[in-house]
Amino acid sequence: MMFGSLKKVPLRNVWSHEALDFTPWLAANIDSLGQALGLELELIKEEACVGDFSLDLLAKDLSTSKVAIIENQLTQTNHDHLGKLLTYAAGFDASFVIWVAEYIREEHRQALEWLNNRTDTETQFFAVVVEVLKIDDSKPAYNFKPIVFPNEWHKSRTKRSASNQASPKGEKYRNYFQSLIDELREKYHFTSARAGQPQNWYAFSSGISGSSFGANFCQGSKVRTELYIDRGDADQNMQLLQYLEKNKTTIENEFGCALSWESIEGKRATRVAIYKDGSIEKSSAAELELITQWHIKNLLKFKSVFTKHLKTFDHLNINTLID
């Protein structure tokens, strides 16, 4: 068998300008970066200001709602960007600190690993190399290659301690969502998330900023699967809900049943949801497994049905702005 020759393409050959080309591309492909790190990343803002400085990408991890900051370079890492990275981490109180570059210098790898070893489990540092590869004269392909990531072994004792401090109910939530995300990731490639949380909800990226899919336990012994809409502005959230509701008949026919179309009292967010009976405390193990399968089935349906409608709404809005 004959094999082609694998070649690495310099990043400057693909993106000529860091701020004008590379940063917008990374923003558009933030899902892929998250997959490489086991996070559900959603973009909040490009060029977010901290004093006189400007962070490349401000994001959040949907599974925890915690802040992620991303600083990118088309070249090898340098001391200037290390200082900026720490400034941005403090300015945004970041839980996930991500440095993306063509090459991670050894002294910077050591610095981030030292930070991972010395900081608490609430702050995690990552260094990621971007590779652009070709086989002979093929189209280029990109690859995110993590070089530095949290030392899970070193922090395991602290994590166990934190786990022990969670309430029995919190641990039930953690175990439930761990099983849910493991099946969604391994069987359906629906998510890159890897860690269940001691909370009554879990959010998953839709690939469209300001819209996520969620699995929840509600008050009153109910469980919910949802499209959650929060674009940072109450009017925009309502406009999107109203647009979707105008297509209610088509959407519900595609989904296969009636849905609940909701403005959320006391919040700027809106949602479309489906409910069933269930409780993390009152349901048996067999019943929780049925709820898991119900969540999975409906999360897959939400993604299949709503993604195209969300994209159409954004496309119409962009065309309106252009006109």
JOBELJO-V275411 format. One record per residue. N is the residue number from 1. RES is the residue in one letter. PHI is phi in whole degrees, -180 to 180 (999 if undefined). D_FIRST is the distance of its C-alpha to the first C-alpha in Angstrom with 2 decimals. Layout:
n: <N/N>
res: <RES/RES>
phi: <PHI/PHI>
d_first: <D_FIRST/D_FIRST>
This chain:
n: <1/2/3/4/5/6/7/8/9/10/11/12/13/14/15/16/17/18/19/20/21/22/23/24/25/26/27/28/29/30/31/32/33/34/35/36/37/38/39/40/41/42/43/44/45/46/47/48/49/50/51/52/53/54/55/56/57/58/59/60/61/62/63/64/65/66/67/68/69/70/71/72/73/74/75/76/77/78/79/80/81/82/83/84/85/86/87/88/89/90/91/92/93/94/95/96/97/98/99/100/101/102/103/104/105/106/107/108/109/110/111/112/113/114/115/116/117/118/119/120/121/122/123/124/125/126/127/128/129/130/131/132/133/134/135/136/137/138/139/140/141/142/143/144/145/146/147/148/149/150/151/152/153/154/155/156/157/158/159/160/161/162/163/164/165/166/167/168/169/170/171/172/173/174/175/176/177/178/179/180/181/182/183/184/185/186/187/188/189/190/191/192/193/194/195/196/197/198/199/200/201/202/203/204/205/206/207/208/209/210/211/212/213/214/215/216/217/218/219/220/221/222/223/224/225/226/227/228/229/230/231/232/233/234/235/236/237/238/239/240/241/242/243/244/245/246/247/248/249/250/251/252/253/254/255/256/257/258/259/260/261/262/263/264/265/266/267/268/269/270/271/272/273/274/275/276/277/278/279/280/281/282/283/284/285/286/287/288/289/290/291/292/293/294/295/296/297/298/299/300/301/302/303/304/305/306/307/308/309/310/311/312/313/314/315/316/317/318/319/320/321/322/323>
res: <M/M/F/G/S/L/K/K/V/P/L/R/N/V/W/S/H/E/A/L/D/F/T/P/W/L/A/A/N/I/D/S/L/G/Q/A/L/G/L/E/L/E/L/I/K/E/E/A/C/V/G/D/F/S/L/D/L/L/A/K/D/L/S/T/S/K/V/A/I/I/E/N/Q/L/T/Q/T/N/H/D/H/L/G/K/L/L/T/Y/A/A/G/F/D/A/S/F/V/I/W/V/A/E/Y/I/R/E/E/H/R/Q/A/L/E/W/L/N/N/R/T/D/T/E/T/Q/F/F/A/V/V/V/E/V/L/K/I/D/D/S/K/P/A/Y/N/F/K/P/I/V/F/P/N/E/W/H/K/S/R/T/K/R/S/A/S/N/Q/A/S/P/K/G/E/K/Y/R/N/Y/F/Q/S/L/I/D/E/L/R/E/K/Y/H/F/T/S/A/R/A/G/Q/P/Q/N/W/Y/A/F/S/S/G/I/S/G/S/S/F/G/A/N/F/C/Q/G/S/K/V/R/T/E/L/Y/I/D/R/G/D/A/D/Q/N/M/Q/L/L/Q/Y/L/E/K/N/K/T/T/I/E/N/E/F/G/C/A/L/S/W/E/S/I/E/G/K/R/A/T/R/V/A/I/Y/K/D/G/S/I/E/K/S/S/A/A/E/L/E/L/I/T/Q/W/H/I/K/N/L/L/K/F/K/S/V/F/T/K/H/L/K/T/F/D/H/L/N/I/N/T/L/I/D>
phi: <999/-93/-112/-80/-98/-85/-124/-96/-98/-57/-61/-64/-74/-104/-121/-79/-130/-63/-74/-85/-115/-71/-61/-62/-64/-64/-61/-71/-116/-66/-60/-66/-62/-61/-61/-67/-106/75/-121/-103/-84/-129/-69/-101/-162/-92/51/-85/-85/-131/61/-89/-104/-135/-71/-62/-138/-105/-141/-140/-89/-63/-71/-125/63/-94/-76/-123/-114/-133/-115/-124/-138/-84/-119/-74/-64/-143/-64/-59/-73/-63/-62/-62/-58/-70/-63/-66/-59/-71/-64/-105/50/-76/-96/-123/-116/-124/-117/-113/-156/-73/-150/-99/-66/-59/-66/-79/-60/-64/-63/-70/-66/-62/-64/-62/-77/-101/-88/-78/-74/-84/-127/-129/-110/-129/-125/-131/-92/-97/-112/-116/-122/-136/-108/54/-105/-71/-65/-70/-129/-102/-147/-94/-119/-64/-107/-126/-152/-57/-82/-63/-66/-64/-94/-63/-66/-67/-65/-63/-63/-63/-63/-66/-80/-69/-68/-55/-67/-60/-67/-66/-62/-58/-66/-62/-72/-62/-63/-63/-71/-62/-69/-63/-75/-80/-96/-117/53/-84/-147/-105/-61/-130/-125/-69/-121/-80/-141/-90/-149/-148/-110/-128/-65/-94/85/-127/-58/86/-138/-138/-104/-135/-119/-138/-107/-107/-68/82/57/-127/-120/-140/-117/-150/-100/-106/-114/-149/-98/88/-146/-61/-65/-64/-63/-69/-61/-68/-60/-66/-62/-64/-69/-63/-101/-56/-60/-63/-64/-69/-65/-67/-74/103/-166/-71/-123/-100/-108/-131/-89/-101/-60/83/-132/-79/-74/-130/-159/-121/-145/-137/-126/-153/-71/166/-150/-67/-97/-91/-81/-74/-59/-66/-69/-64/-65/-65/-65/-56/-67/-66/-59/-61/-57/-79/-61/-63/-69/-58/-64/-65/-83/-88/-56/-67/-70/-65/-65/-64/-59/-64/-64/-65/-66/-64/-64/-64/-65/-66/-65>
d_first: <0.00/3.80/6.52/10.08/13.11/15.46/19.03/22.39/24.98/28.63/30.71/33.31/30.89/30.82/34.37/36.95/39.83/39.89/42.83/42.42/38.65/36.96/39.66/39.91/36.13/36.23/39.22/37.39/34.44/36.60/35.28/31.80/33.45/35.45/32.45/30.95/34.33/35.30/38.18/39.49/40.30/42.52/43.64/47.40/47.83/46.29/48.31/50.66/53.60/54.78/57.86/56.94/53.21/50.64/47.83/44.60/44.03/46.36/44.91/45.64/43.80/44.79/44.62/47.35/48.90/48.63/48.16/44.89/44.92/41.95/42.11/39.22/38.41/36.01/36.23/36.52/39.25/42.77/46.15/47.67/45.28/45.69/49.43/49.01/46.76/49.52/52.17/50.41/49.83/53.57/54.61/52.76/53.11/49.35/47.74/44.15/43.66/40.29/39.27/36.22/35.04/32.23/32.90/35.22/37.27/37.82/41.57/41.13/38.67/41.34/44.08/42.50/41.68/45.32/46.51/44.49/46.05/49.56/49.95/50.67/48.29/49.49/47.71/43.97/42.14/38.53/36.56/33.40/30.94/29.60/26.13/24.83/21.09/18.86/15.18/15.54/18.34/18.23/21.50/22.63/22.70/25.31/25.39/28.55/28.20/31.38/32.51/36.02/37.25/40.27/40.49/40.95/41.83/44.54/46.05/45.83/49.44/50.74/48.72/50.10/53.55/53.11/51.86/54.96/57.14/55.86/58.21/57.44/56.95/54.59/52.49/52.39/51.08/48.48/47.24/47.26/45.27/42.81/41.97/41.90/39.54/37.17/36.77/36.56/33.84/31.68/32.14/32.79/31.41/34.90/35.68/34.45/37.79/37.87/41.55/44.36/47.72/51.29/52.31/53.00/50.35/46.75/45.50/42.02/40.77/40.82/38.90/42.16/44.61/47.87/46.69/45.28/44.93/46.96/47.73/51.30/54.10/57.40/61.04/62.80/60.16/57.74/54.01/52.44/49.17/49.49/48.45/50.25/51.23/52.35/51.80/54.45/57.24/59.30/59.85/56.16/55.42/58.13/56.98/53.51/55.01/57.36/54.59/52.62/55.83/56.54/53.36/54.44/54.55/51.05/49.60/51.39/50.34/46.69/47.21/49.07/52.31/54.99/54.32/56.70/57.03/58.58/60.12/60.42/63.97/64.39/60.90/59.46/56.32/55.97/53.76/52.80/52.67/52.78/54.71/55.23/57.36/56.07/56.89/55.07/58.13/59.54/56.38/55.23/51.73/50.98/52.43/50.42/47.21/48.36/49.09/45.60/44.07/46.63/45.68/41.96/42.56/44.82/42.80/39.88/42.39/43.96/40.65/39.73/43.22/44.48/41.59/41.93/45.72/45.59/43.31/45.67/48.66/47.15/46.18/49.75/51.24/49.21/50.28/53.88/53.86/52.51/55.17>
